[in-house]
């Protein structure tokens, strides 16, 4: 319960206002923590599909840490997640809204970024 309260207080501090609605995974402490930290006007809902995009964000990390049977320590988990996220952002393909790019062009851009990364690592 205290962890949920700290989380919601930190979230409000970061954005400087309380949200209109909150969607969670349905943990028992969430409704009370939301009521006590954010107030009664916040709409609380539990739905696995409304926040599915956020839940799927860490799928890649889970796929890579599962064969290792988790991380040995918080330090190693932090180091792995930081490096994984930097690599993912470096290779992430970005396009303007509703613009389609062929898979061949996406692969070409990926290979260009990979070559650039190799050069950066050789220089370092």
N, C-alpha and C positions, 0 to 999 in steps of 0.2 A: 504494500500500500504506500509506504513512504517513497519507494523508488518511483512509483507511478506519479506521485505528487511532484517529486523533484523533476521528473521528465516534463510534465505539463508546465510547471513554473519556468523551466529553462526554455521551453518552446515559446511561451508568451514573452519572455525577456528578449528572445532573439528577434521576434517580429513586431514587438511593441503593441500588440493587440490580441485579444482572445478570438479564437475562430468561431464561426457561426455553427459549424457542425464538426464532429469528430467521429471517425470510423476506426474501430479497433478489431482485434481478433477475438474479442469476447472474453478476455481475462476477467476474473471475478472482481478484482480490485479497481478496474477501470471506471465503472459508473460512479462510484463513491469519490474517487480521486478527481474525476472531472467535475463533479458537483461542488466539491470543496475548493478546488483551485480555479476553475473557470466560471463557475456560477450555474444557476438553474436555467439560464436562457440558451445555453449551448445544446444543440440537438446531438444526442449520442446514439450511434447506431453500430450494429455489428453485422458485417457482411463480408464474406471472404472474397467477393468479386469486386467490390468497390475500391479496395486498396490492393488489388492483385498485382498491379504494375510495380508497386513498391515491394511487395513480397517477392516478386520474381527477380528483383534487381540483384539479390545476393546468390542467385542460382549458380552462377559461374564459380564463385568462391566455394560454395558447398561441393560442387562437382570435383574441384581440385583438392579440397582438404579431406574428402571422404576416403580416398585410397590411403591417406597418411594416418587414418584413424584420429583425426582432429589435430590440434596443435599442442605441442608440449608445454607451452607457457603463453602468457598474455603477450610477452615481448615478441615472441616468434609469430604469433597471430597478427599483431600490429604491423610488424615488418612485412609479412606476406601480403596483407590486405592493402597496405600503402603501395607496394610495388605492383600488385595486380591491378589496382585501380589506375595507376599512372599508365601502365601499359595498355589497358583497355581504352582509356581516354585518348591515348596517342593514336591507336589504330581505328578508333571509332569513325565510321563513315558519316559525314554530315552533309545534308542537302537542304536547300530551301524547301519550304512547305509545298507538298504535292508535286515535287519534281521527281521524275523517275530516271534512274541511271541504270544502264545495263550491268549485268553481273560481270561482264568482261571489263568494263571500265572500273567497277568497284575493285576487282582483283588487281588491275593495273595500278590503281591508287594505293592499294594495300602494299603491293610490292615496292612501290616508290618509297613509302613510309618505312618499310622494313630496311631497305637499302640505306635510307637516311639514318636510321637507328644504328645500323652496323657501323657507319662512318663515325657517328658520335661516340660510340663505345670504343672504337679504335683510337680516336684522338684522346680520349680521357685516360 
